[in-house]
Amino acid sequence: MAAWGFKPSHAARLLRSFYTGAGQIAWADLKVPGGLRERVEGECGAGRAPVAARQVADDGTTKLLLRLADRKTVEAVMMPDHREDRAAGCISSQVGCAMGCDFCATAQSGYERNLSVGEMVEQFLHLRSEARVDGRRLQTVVFMGMGEPMLNLENVLEAIRRIAGNALGGLGGRQVTVSTVGIVPGIDALAAARLGVNLAISLHAPDDVTRARLLPAGRRFGVDEIMAAADRFQAKNNDRPMSIQYCLLRGVNDSPEQARQLAALLEHRRMHVNLLHYNATGTSLSGRTFEASSPEAAKAFIAELRARRVVTHFRRPRGRDIAAACGQLRQRVHTS
């Protein structure tokens, strides 16, 4: 603004309108000096990442594949809440992923690059717009899409500041969750940033041996080390409860004994277990074909946890009719 000869104070007003408007400035609601709108629209083109593919499931889940400036693609998802006026969003932090989790579709494409701050914020704006079209308000956002947020943490933190900060996105830190497979230095750095966000840990096994088979990152950071980092995060965030993500896989991590191990791990910890139904992704990196746990095994697993007073529930399956597991839309478009 200053370089153009306008008052710098106009910048904050335009940015706030841009974020509130899901990527559109409400010029009619703003009093700006003559020539400013023309200058902004002429020299600050939207540059918005186009939607390369869009899928809508029967349950209303909307999955977008966005094409970035370098032609690479990334996924973002809008999920309707049980309340008719709300929705949740899932944002990617990388193009692809380097973690190599054996049951994940994103892992099969490998890692390409980190996303910039703007590329993550753009996903938020797209999802906010999608929610509004559906008559909803984007209430929460999770960094749980493609990629490992802790390996792009500097950009993730700045994206959160823009998405959650009152001056821009206005979502609020408590409405943002960052998910990790357990990158301990990243958990500590996120805690030190004191953004007031939530933490979710994708554990998927209560022991190091099983976990290392499923998540190669498990060979670097053991379960006890990850849980200790989670404890430190909670200590710096007023002991706020956090989530443990656990995808049940038939014959792999769904036995009653493993449920008891998980319960013992969480004893005296304020943590909630989010059990996930597996969306089949075909042959894995190791050549295995994983299957979802049987209904009987899943019921027995959750019963063991609850019998030991672990707060747990199944996350409601989303978008199964459009193969909505992370990375599947991108994989389908690239191979079609």
N, C-alpha and C positions, 0 to 999 in steps of 0.2 A: 504493500500500500504506500509506504513512504517513497519508494523508488518511482512510483507512478504519480506522486504528488498528492495523495489522499491521506487522511488521518489514519495512523496505524490502528486506532481503535475499531475501525470498520472490519478488520481481519477477524477478530474474535466473533463478531456478530454474524459474519458470513459463514465462518466455520461451524458455529453452533447451528445455524439454519441448515447447512449442508448435512450435518450428522443427524439432526432431528428429522430432516426430510428424506432420510435413507439415500443420500447421494444427490438430492435435488435442492437447490436454494429457492426458498419461497420469496421471490423478489417482491411480490405484491404486498407482503407483510413487513417489508423493510423500507425504511426511509434512508436512501443513499443518494449521494450527490450525482448529478448528471454525468454521464460518461463512464461511471464505475461498472455498471452491469455490462456494457458493451466491451469494456476492457477485460473483465473477468471471463466472459463467455468467449471472447476472441483469442485470449492468450492462455487461459487456464481451462482448456477443453476437458470435458469429463474424463476422457481416457479410460472409461470403465471397461473392465475385462468382460468381453462378451460371453454369453452362455453357449458353450459348445454342445451341450446336451442337457436335457431336463427330464426327470422322471418323477411321476407322482403316483404313490402307492394308494391302495384302497383305503388305508387308514389316514390318508392325508399327508404322510411324510413326503417331503419334496427334496429331491437330490439334484444338485446342480453340479455340472462340470464346467468350470470356468477356464477360458483360454487366456493365458497371460501374454504379455507383450512379446516374449521370446518364443511363443507358440507352444510352450509347455502347458500342461493342464493340471488342475487341482480340484478337489471335491469340497463341497460345503453342503450341509444338510439342515433343513428346517423341519422340526418335529412338533406337531400340534400337542398341546397339553390336554390333560383331562378336563381342565376348565376351558370353556369355549372361546374365551377372550385372550388366551395366552399361548405362547409357543416357545420352544427351546431351539437353540442353534448349535451346530457342531462345525468347528473351524479347523482347517488344516494349517500346519506350521512349516511343512516342507513339501517339496515335490518328490514323491516317493518316500522311502524310509530306509535307514541303514541298520535298523535293529534286527532284522531277519527273523522276526517271530514266526514260528513254523506254521501256524494256523491262520495267518493273516494274508489277505489278498494283496495289500499294499506292499508287503515284503517281497512279493514275487516280481515287482517291477524294479526293485533296487532303489538306491538313493541317487537323486540328480542334483538338487541344490536346496538351500534354505530359501524360504519366502521372505520378502522384504516386509517392513512394517506396513507399508501401504497395501501390499497384496493380501495381508491378513485382515486389515481394516476393510478392504473392499468386500471380502466375504461377509463380514458383519453387515455392511450396508445392503448387499444383495439379500441376505436373509431377513433383515428388517423389512425390506420392501416386500419380499414374499409373504411374510407374516401379515402385513397390512392388507395385501390383496385378499388374503384368506379371512380378513376381519379380525385379526389377532394382533397382539402386541408381543414383540420378541422380549421375553422376560429374563431368560438366562442364556448363557453361552458357555460351551465347553471347548477347550483346546484338546480335542480327542479324535481329530480326523487323521488325515495322512500325516505321517512324520512323528518324531519325538520332540516335543516342545523344549525339553531341557537342553537339547543340542542346538537350539536356535534361541536361547533364552534372552539374549540382549534385545533382539527384535520382538520377541513375544512380550516382554515386559513393557516395551514402548507401545506396542499395539494395545495392550490391556489399559495403559494409561489413557489412550485416546478413546477406546471403547467404553471404559468405565467412568472416566473423569466427568465431573459435572459440567465442565466448560465445553465438552465435545459430545461424546456418545451418551453420557449420562446414565449408563446402565447400572453403575455401582459395583464396587469390588466384590461384595458378597454374592453377586449374581454371576460371577465368573469362576469357572473351575479349570484348573490345569491338570491334565492327566499325564502320568509318566510310567514307564516300565520299571522305574527305580534307579534313576541316575542320581546317585547320592549327592555329588557336588551341586547339581542343579537344584535339588530339593532344598539344600542349605542356602543357596543363592536366592531362590524364590522367597524363602522365609526372611532373609535379610532385607529384601526389597520392601517388605511391609506394605503390600498393596491391599491387604485384607481379602485376598482371594481364597478359594477353596482348593484343596489338594485331593486328587484321586490317584491311587496307586494300582496299576494293573499287575496283580500278584500272580493269579492263575495257578498257583501251586503253593502248598505250605512248607515244602522242603526244597533244599538246594538242588538235589539230583533231578527231580521231576521238572523243576522250573528251568534248569539249564537246558534240558532237552527241548522245552517249548520256546524259551526265550534265550537266545545266545547271550544277551546282556546279563543274564543271571549268573554267568560264569565270572563276571567282573565284580558284581555286588551281590553278596549273599543275602538271604532273607533277613537274618538278624541285623545286618548292617543297614538294610533298607528300612526296617521297622524302627531302628534307633534314629535314623534321619527323620522319619515321620513323627516320632516323639518330639524331636527338637523343633520341627515345624509347628506342631500343636502348641508347644510351650511358648512360642513367639506369637501365637494367634489366639490367645485367651482360651486355650484348651478346646477350641471348636472341634466338634466331631468331624471326621474325615471318612472318605469312602475307600473301600477295598474292592477293586473290580476282579471278578472271578468268572471266567468263561468255562462252563462245564463241558467236558469232552468225554465221550463214552470210553470207558476202560482206561483212561489216562489220569484224570485228576478228580474223579467223582465217587470214590469209594467212601463208605462210612468212616473208615480209619483216617482218611485224608480230611474229612470233615472234622473229626475230633482233633487232629493236628492243627487245623486252622483255628478252631475254637481255643485251643491251648495257647496259640500264638497271640490271639487277641484278648486273652484274659487280662482284666484290669486296664484295658485300653478303650478309649471312647472312639470306637471305629465301627462303621456300618458296612456290612458286606452286601455288595450289589452283584447278585448272581445273574449271569448272562446266558441267554439261549444262543447256541452257536449257529451262525449262518454258514452253510457249506461253501467252501471256496475252491473245491477241486483238489488236485494233487498239490501237495505242499513242496517247499524247497527241498526237503529231505526225501521226497518221494512218497510220503505217507498221505493217506486220505482220512481225514478226521471226520467224526460223526458227532452229532449232538447226543448228550446223555438221554437215556430212555426216561419217560415220565416217572417211572417207578424209582429209578436211581436218583433223579433230581429231587423227588419228594423225600426220599430217605436222607439225602444230603442236607436239605434245609431243615429237616426235622432234627437231625443231630446237632446242628448249629443252635437252633432255637432251644433245644433241651438244655444247652449249656449257656443259655441267656445271651447269645450273640444276636444283636439286632441285624436282621437280614431280610431281604425280599428279592424276588425275581424282577429284573427290569422288564417292562412290557416289550415284547418283540416289536420291532418297527420295520416296515417296508419289506417284509419277506417276499412279497409278490414281485418286487423289482430288484431282488438280490442286493439289498441295501447295505451289506457289510462294507466296511471301509475299503476303498480301492477297487470295488467290483465294477462300478460304472466306468471308471477310467480304463480298467482292464478290458472291458467289453468294447468300448469305443476304439481303443488302440488296436484291437485284434480283428475288428470287423472290416 
